[in-house]
């Protein structure tokens, strides 16, 4: 079957995407953002392709904008794909297309977005390295979840906001045989769990890098 070219996927602005996701805000967890993407919102059908594509391109891409090897436009500073341990090698475009095509009628959650904020004096590549390492250990390895890590540097858009990494996590466990059940840790009530786990990992990561 002929598939649609990634180049024709419409761009969705950050404001449009905010209407698609549910932002969980547990008191005391401000250091880590946590948002959930459900199959439907405001009577509209959601797609991970739209939301993940928006994170890859937070600024509207021009015709000559850089693209991923599979053709998705990129205006974010950098990005990485961290596949679940044991999952087959798959380009990002094909991964998202396949995921959207296999949403089940009873599926409650499509994806989650964990946002890890950096300090003003922290090099952006260090922040992306740390967030990607966390995803490799705790998401890809510990939970069999595939993740796209995207580095946003708001200064690229003339903003003074802090740089941050979005970990865009596909909710269904990604096994060698395909997509399995949604992971139970991606729940409305799990903001504290994620904030604590990421905080502990950051502390350990700082010790590792300082001793290297």
N, C-alpha and C positions, 0 to 999 in steps of 0.2 A: 504494500500500500504506500502510495506517495505521501510523504509528510510535508507539512508546511515549513517553509524556510524560516529560520529564526529571525532573519532580517525584517520580516513583516509583522512581528509581534508589536502591538501598539505600546507606546510608553505610558506609564501611569505615574503621576506626580506623587510625591510624599503625602500630600494632603488627601489625595484619592485613596491611598493605601491606608491611611489612618482611619478612614471610614470602614475599611474591611476587617480590621483587627480589633480585638478586645484587649485593652491595656490593663493589666493587673497591677494594682498599686498597694502592696502590703506595707503598713507603717514599719519603718526601720530598715527597709530594703532598698533605699534610694540609690545605693552604689551600683546596683544591677537592675537593668530594665527587664521586664518580662511581659510578653504579649502573646496572645493566642489567635490563630487564624482558624475559623470554623468553616465548614463547607458552605454555609449561607450566612449572610448578614444583611439586614434591612431588605429582605426578600430578593436579594441578588445572589447569584451563584459565584463563589470565589474560586480562584485558581492559584496554585502556588507559583505558576509561571509568571503571573502578573505581579505578585508581591515580591518574589525573589528578584525578578527583573528590575523592579523599582529600586530595590536595595543596591543592585549592581549599577544603576544609573540614577543617582539622586538628583542630578541636574539633567535637563532635557538634552539628549544626545544630538549632535549635528550629524550630517550625512557621513562625514569623515571621522567620526568618533572611533576610538579603539574598540575592538571586539574580542570576545573570548574566541578560542580556537573553533568553537561550534557556532559562532555567529551572533551571540548576544551582545548588544552595545554596552560599553562600560564607561562611566564617568566617575565612579568611585576611585579612590587612590590605589587600592589593591584588593585582591580577593584570592581565596583558596577554597578548593573543594576537598572536604575530608570525608571520604566514604567509610561506611561502617566496616568494621573488621570482617573479612570474609566475603563482602559484597563484590559482585563483578565490576571490573573497570568499566566505567560508563561516562561519556562526556556530559557536561552539565545540562545542556539543552535536551538531550535524549532522556536523562534522568528525570527532569521535571515533566517532560511530555508524558513519559511512561507513568509517573506518579499520578498526574491529573487524570489520565485515561483509566486508572484503576481505583478511583475513589469508590468505596462501597456505599450502598444506600443507607446503611445504619451507622456509617462512620461519623463520629462526633467531632473530630479534630483533624485538620490538615497539617498544621505546622505550629511551631512556637518560635519566637524570636527573643533570644537572650542578648541584651546589650551591655557590653563591658566598657566602662568609661576609663579613659586614660588621664594622666596628669598633664598639666601644661608643659612641664619640663621633661616629659617622657618621649623619647624618639618613637615615631609612629610605627617603625618596623619592629621595635621591641614589644609594643602593645599587640601587634598582629601575631608575632611569634608566640607570645604567652597565651593568647586566646586560641590560637590554632592548636597549641600543645594541649590545652585543657580539653578541646573538642576531641582530639585524638585519643586521649586517655579516658575521659569520663563519658563521652558521647559515643564515639565510634567503637571504642574498646569495651567500656563498661556497660553500655546499654544497646549496642547494635543499631545506633542511629546515624544516618548520613546528614552532613551539615555543610552549608556554604558559609564561610567566614568572609565578611566584607569590611574593609577598613574605610571609614569616613573621616575625612579631615575637613571640618566645616570652613576652615580658612581658605580652602580652594574656592569657596563660594562667597568670600569676603565676610565671613562670620567669625565672631570671637568665641563661639561655643567650643567646648572641649572635644578633642578627637575621641572616637569610639569605634568599637568593633561590634557589628551585628552578627551573632551566630544564628543563622536561619536553619532551624532544625526540622526535618521532615518527621512527622509524628509517628508514622508506622515504622516498626523495626525492619531493618533492611538485611535480609538473610541471603545466603547463596542461592536459595530457591526462589527468592522474590520478596514481595512485601508481606509482612505479617501484621500482628495486632498493634494498636496504638500503645505507646509506652505509658504505664500508669503514673510515672513521675511528672508527666506533662499535664498536670491538673490545675484547676483554678486556684486551689489552696496551696500550691507548691512554691510560691514565690520565695518564702523564707528558706526552703530547702536549697534552691538554686543559689540564692545570695550567699548562704553560709558555705556551700561547697566551692563556689568560685572564689570567695574570700580566702578560704584555707589554701586553695591551689595557688593563688597569687602570692601568699606568704611563702609557701614552699618553693615556688618558682624564683622568687627574689633571692632566697638562700642559695639555690642551685647556681643561678647565674653569677652571684657575687663570689662564689667559691671556685668558679671555673677558671 
